[in-house]
Amino acid sequence: MSREPLIPRLGYDYIFPNPRYAMKEGLLAYGGDLNPDRVLMAYRQGIFPWYNEGDPILWWSPDPRLLLYPEKFKIHRSLRKKLRHGHYKIKLDRNFVDVMRHCANVPRHGQNGTWILPEVVESYSMLHAQGFAHSVEVYDEEDGLVGGLYGVSVGTAFFGESMFSLQPDSSKIALAHMVELAKLWKFDFIDCQIPSDHLIRLGAECVDRDRFLDELEETQKKPGVPGDWREHESSIEAITW
């Protein structure tokens, strides 16, 4: 008689089960806390927290994994036109918490509620202060912050967590600039985590979890771009479309 695999509960240490042996859907462990050191350790191993309000903290490493390799990003004609002629300003790490809150609060088709709970905002804000979590922000001359994304950067991997749009395509504009930065900084990939038709149309692809973890190990051997990304805003101004 077959048995359902037991999902381990995390203790006080920051040791995770080996994600290579997680179930296909990726649930690896539960419990623990969102201490920034634990969260950072998770990302370095290809694991991320994802859960609903009222649930225990759930830790995931799904198979397959959706990755966007910067050189494979597809800029469609309408988006390229906006990138060339839109009246937008792109900023880095200026309003990280506001980006997270917009990602939590902007309604999404087919989605009720949000996993970006207050304790998640608090944890990632601390990672931001430590130079590991970052935001790419899109500003309209009249309406202010209208789109953006945030994620975690360790080594030469960027783990995209969420993005939002208050104007059409503003999240895609943020993503396009993140991709260009990834090219400039020689990042290996942008992790999009869960398969999404929307991101696949933009060039992301599903890869086997073992391949992802092998590639992730290589990214952790490189320094990446830690610290305050506001220091790199001049790189945005040099991008041409």
C-alpha positions as CSV (number, residue, x, y, z in Angstrom):
1,M,0.0,0.0,0.0
2,S,1.5,3.3,-1.1
3,R,1.8,6.2,1.4
4,E,1.8,9.9,0.8
5,P,5.2,11.3,1.4
6,L,5.6,13.2,4.7
7,I,6.4,16.9,4.4
8,P,8.9,17.8,7.1
9,R,8.5,20.7,9.5
10,L,11.4,23.1,9.7
11,G,13.0,23.7,13.1
12,Y,15.0,26.6,14.5
13,D,18.0,26.0,12.2
14,Y,18.1,27.0,8.6
15,I,18.5,23.6,7.1
16,F,16.2,22.6,4.3
17,P,15.5,19.2,2.7
18,N,17.3,18.6,-0.6
19,P,15.0,20.1,-3.2
20,R,16.0,17.5,-5.8
21,Y,13.9,15.0,-3.9
22,A,10.8,17.2,-3.5
23,M,7.5,16.1,-5.1
24,K,6.9,17.3,-8.7
25,E,4.5,20.1,-7.6
26,G,7.4,21.2,-5.4
27,L,6.1,21.3,-1.8
28,L,9.3,20.7,0.2
29,A,8.7,21.7,3.8
30,Y,6.5,23.8,6.1
31,G,6.9,25.9,9.2
32,G,9.9,27.9,10.3
33,D,9.8,31.6,10.0
34,L,10.6,34.4,7.5
35,N,13.8,35.5,9.1
36,P,15.8,37.1,6.2
37,D,18.7,34.8,6.7
38,R,16.4,31.7,6.4
39,V,14.7,33.2,3.3
40,L,18.1,34.0,1.7
41,M,19.4,30.5,2.4
42,A,16.2,29.1,0.7
43,Y,16.8,31.2,-2.5
44,R,20.4,30.1,-2.7
45,Q,19.1,26.5,-2.8
46,G,16.2,27.1,-5.3
47,I,13.5,27.2,-2.7
48,F,11.0,30.0,-2.0
49,P,8.1,30.6,0.5
50,W,4.5,30.7,-0.8
51,Y,1.4,30.3,1.2
52,N,-2.0,31.9,2.0
53,E,-3.1,33.8,5.0
54,G,-4.0,31.4,7.8
55,D,-1.7,28.6,6.5
56,P,1.7,27.6,7.8
57,I,4.6,28.9,5.9
58,L,5.1,26.6,2.9
59,W,8.4,26.2,1.1
60,W,8.5,25.2,-2.6
61,S,10.9,24.1,-5.3
62,P,8.6,23.1,-8.2
63,D,9.5,20.8,-11.2
64,P,9.6,22.1,-13.9
65,R,10.9,25.6,-13.2
66,L,10.1,28.6,-15.4
67,L,13.2,30.4,-16.4
68,L,13.7,33.5,-18.5
69,Y,17.2,33.6,-20.1
70,P,17.8,37.3,-20.9
71,E,18.9,36.7,-24.5
72,K,15.6,34.9,-25.2
73,F,13.3,37.6,-24.1
74,K,10.8,38.5,-26.8
75,I,9.8,42.2,-27.3
76,H,6.7,42.4,-29.4
77,R,6.2,45.3,-31.7
78,S,3.6,47.1,-29.6
79,L,5.8,46.9,-26.5
80,R,8.9,48.1,-28.4
81,K,6.9,51.1,-29.5
82,K,6.1,52.0,-26.0
83,L,9.7,51.5,-24.9
84,R,10.9,53.9,-27.6
85,H,8.2,56.5,-27.3
86,G,6.5,56.2,-23.9
87,H,6.8,59.0,-21.4
88,Y,8.1,56.8,-18.6
89,K,11.0,57.0,-16.2
90,I,12.5,53.8,-14.9
91,K,14.0,53.9,-11.4
92,L,15.7,51.2,-9.2
93,D,15.1,50.5,-5.5
94,R,13.4,53.9,-4.9
95,N,10.1,52.6,-3.5
96,F,10.6,48.9,-2.8
97,V,7.8,48.6,-0.2
98,D,5.3,50.5,-2.4
99,V,6.0,48.1,-5.2
100,M,5.4,45.1,-2.9
101,R,2.2,46.7,-1.7
102,H,0.9,47.3,-5.2
103,C,1.8,43.8,-6.2
104,A,-0.3,42.6,-3.2
105,N,-3.3,44.9,-3.8
106,V,-3.7,45.2,-7.6
107,P,-6.5,42.8,-8.6
108,R,-5.5,39.9,-10.8
109,H,-7.7,37.9,-13.1
110,G,-8.7,34.5,-11.6
111,Q,-6.9,35.3,-8.3
112,N,-8.6,36.1,-4.9
113,G,-6.4,37.5,-2.2
114,T,-2.7,37.6,-2.1
115,W,0.2,35.7,-0.6
116,I,2.1,38.9,-0.1
117,L,1.1,39.3,3.5
118,P,2.4,41.9,6.0
119,E,5.0,39.5,7.4
120,V,6.2,38.8,3.8
121,V,6.6,42.6,3.2
122,E,8.5,42.9,6.4
123,S,10.9,40.1,5.6
124,Y,11.6,41.2,2.0
125,S,12.0,44.8,3.2
126,M,14.8,43.6,5.4
127,L,16.4,41.7,2.5
128,H,16.1,44.9,0.5
129,A,17.9,46.8,3.3
130,Q,20.6,44.2,3.2
131,G,21.0,44.6,-0.6
132,F,19.5,41.3,-1.8
133,A,15.9,42.3,-2.7
134,H,15.3,44.9,-5.4
135,S,12.6,46.7,-7.4
136,V,12.4,48.0,-10.9
137,E,9.9,50.8,-11.0
138,V,8.0,52.5,-13.8
139,Y,6.9,56.2,-13.4
140,D,4.5,58.2,-15.5
141,E,5.1,61.9,-15.7
142,E,1.6,62.7,-14.4
143,D,0.5,59.6,-12.4
144,G,3.7,58.6,-10.6
145,L,4.4,55.0,-9.9
146,V,2.3,53.0,-12.4
147,G,4.1,49.6,-12.7
148,G,7.0,47.6,-11.5
149,L,8.4,44.3,-10.2
150,Y,10.4,43.1,-7.3
151,G,12.5,40.1,-6.6
152,V,15.6,38.7,-4.9
153,S,19.1,38.7,-6.4
154,V,21.8,36.3,-5.3
155,G,24.8,35.6,-7.4
156,T,24.0,36.0,-11.0
157,A,20.4,34.8,-10.6
158,F,17.4,37.1,-10.2
159,F,14.3,35.5,-8.6
160,G,11.3,37.5,-9.8
161,E,8.6,37.5,-7.2
162,S,5.7,39.6,-8.5
163,M,4.9,42.5,-10.8
164,F,2.0,45.0,-11.2
165,S,0.5,47.3,-13.7
166,L,-1.7,50.4,-13.2
167,Q,-1.4,51.3,-16.9
168,P,-1.3,48.9,-19.9
169,D,2.0,47.1,-20.3
170,S,3.7,48.9,-17.4
171,S,4.8,45.6,-15.8
172,K,6.2,44.5,-19.2
173,I,8.1,47.7,-19.4
174,A,9.6,47.0,-16.0
175,L,10.5,43.4,-17.0
176,A,12.1,44.6,-20.3
177,H,14.4,46.9,-18.3
178,M,15.2,44.1,-15.8
179,V,16.1,41.9,-18.8
180,E,18.5,44.5,-20.2
181,L,20.1,44.9,-16.8
182,A,20.5,41.2,-16.6
183,K,22.3,41.2,-19.9
184,L,24.5,44.1,-18.9
185,W,25.4,42.4,-15.6
186,K,25.8,39.0,-17.2
187,F,23.1,37.4,-15.1
188,D,22.4,33.8,-16.1
189,F,18.6,33.8,-15.8
190,I,15.5,35.4,-14.3
191,D,13.6,32.8,-12.3
192,C,9.9,33.0,-12.9
193,Q,9.1,30.0,-10.7
194,I,5.7,28.7,-11.8
195,P,4.8,28.1,-15.5
196,S,2.8,31.0,-16.9
197,D,1.4,31.3,-20.5
198,H,1.9,35.1,-20.2
199,L,5.7,34.8,-19.5
200,I,6.2,31.9,-21.9
201,R,4.9,34.2,-24.7
202,L,7.6,36.6,-23.6
203,G,10.3,34.0,-24.0
204,A,10.4,32.1,-20.7
205,E,10.8,28.4,-20.8
206,C,10.2,25.4,-18.5
207,V,13.3,23.5,-17.5
208,D,13.7,20.4,-15.5
209,R,14.3,21.0,-11.8
210,D,17.6,19.2,-11.7
211,R,18.9,21.4,-14.6
212,F,17.7,24.5,-12.8
213,L,19.4,23.5,-9.6
214,D,22.7,22.7,-11.5
215,E,22.6,26.1,-13.2
216,L,21.7,27.8,-9.9
217,E,24.8,26.3,-8.2
218,E,26.9,27.9,-10.9
219,T,25.3,31.3,-10.4
220,Q,26.2,31.2,-6.7
221,K,29.9,31.0,-7.5
222,K,29.7,34.6,-9.0
223,P,29.5,37.9,-7.2
224,G,26.4,39.3,-8.9
225,V,25.3,42.9,-8.1
226,P,24.5,43.1,-4.4
227,G,23.8,46.4,-2.6
228,D,21.7,49.4,-3.5
229,W,20.7,49.3,-7.1
230,R,20.0,53.1,-7.1
231,E,23.8,53.4,-7.7
232,H,23.2,51.7,-11.1
233,E,20.4,53.9,-12.5
234,S,22.8,55.4,-15.0
235,S,22.8,52.0,-16.7
236,I,19.0,52.5,-17.4
237,E,19.7,55.7,-19.3
238,A,22.1,53.9,-21.6
239,I,19.6,51.3,-22.8
240,T,18.3,51.8,-26.3
241,W,15.4,50.1,-28.0
